[in-house]
Amino acid sequence: LLFEDSNHARFGAFCMGDWSMASELKSTGTGENFVFKFGNGGKVQTYPWSRTNRSYQIKTKKYIAVGTGTEGNAIRIDSELLHGTSSYCETFTSPTLSSNQEFECLRAEAWKI
């Protein structure tokens, strides 16, 4: 997954496993998942699984999310791919990946390998 917010911050996630529909309490994915953001000069900063929890990825009818923690998800975006949030995430020990905790999605891309 790759996102660009309205302030042109680029960030995303590599997700292994099935994106099957789940309840908000069920996560899919594996410890191979990681999140990332592009820093200055296009340098990629990656955040691998921290082993703190197993909340890798969640898909519901209302949103998709990657990682969880007491402060929120590494990435959470609504089902219309318009609005999202990014917060410090314990799953990947990642900071806010977007330019602000709440963001408007300018572009979204997804690839399946």
N, C-alpha and C positions, 0 to 999 in steps of 0.2 A: 504494500500500500504506500502511496506517495501523495502528500497533500501540500498545497500552497495556500497560505492564508492571505487575507486582504492586505496585509502589510508585507507580503512577499517572503515571509519565512517559509522554508521548505523543510518538511519532516515526514517521517513515516514509520513503517513497521515491516519486518519480515516475519511471516506467520506460517508455521508448519501445522498441518492437521486440517481437519474438516471444519468449515464454518457453518455447521448445522445450527438450526434454530434452537435456542436454549431459553430456559428460564433465567431470570437475572442472577440466580445463584449458581448456575452451572457454567463452567468454563471449558473450552476445548483448547487444543494446541499442545505444544511440548516445550521443554526447556531449551529447544533450539531457537525459539522465538527471540527477537530482539527489536528494540526501537532505535531510531536514529534521527539526527537533525543535521542540516548543512550549516556550517559556521561561516566565518569570514573567508573569502577566497574559495568557497565551495568545498572546504575541508569537511569531511563527514565525521561526526562524533557518534559512536555507537554505544549502546547500553544493553549488555546481555542480561539474561535471567540472573537474578540475585540469589535465588533459592529461598527467598523469604516466604513466598507463597506460590501457589500453582494457578493463579488467575491470569492465564496467558491471553485469552481472547474470548469475547462474548458477542453473540449476535442475537438480537431480539427483533420484534417487528418495529420498534421505535428507534433503535440505534445499533451501531457496532462499537465495540470498545476493545482496547488492547491494554492489558495490565490493570491492576487495582491497588488500592492502598487506602490509608485513613484519610488522605487528602483528595483522592479522586483517581481518575484513570490517566495513564500516559497519553492516550488518545481516545476520545469519545466523540462520535459524530452522528448526527441524526440520520434517519433513514432517507431523507431527501438530499443528503450530502451538502447541506447548506450551512449549518451551524454546528460548532463543536466546542469542546473544552480540552485542555491539556493541563495536568497538574503534576506535582512531584508524585512519583509512583514507586511504591515499595517493590513491586514485581521486578522492576529493572533498575531500581535506584536511579531513576532518571529525573531530571528537572523538567519544568514546563518546556515543552518542545516547540510550541507555537510562539508567536510574538507576544501574545497576552493569554491569560488563562482561558478566557472566552474568545473565540475567533469566528470569523466568517470565512467559509471555504471558497477560495477563488478557483482552485483546480483540484481534482481528485483523480488518481489513476490506480488501477489494480491490475496485477499480472498474476497468472497462474502458471507455475512451472511444472 
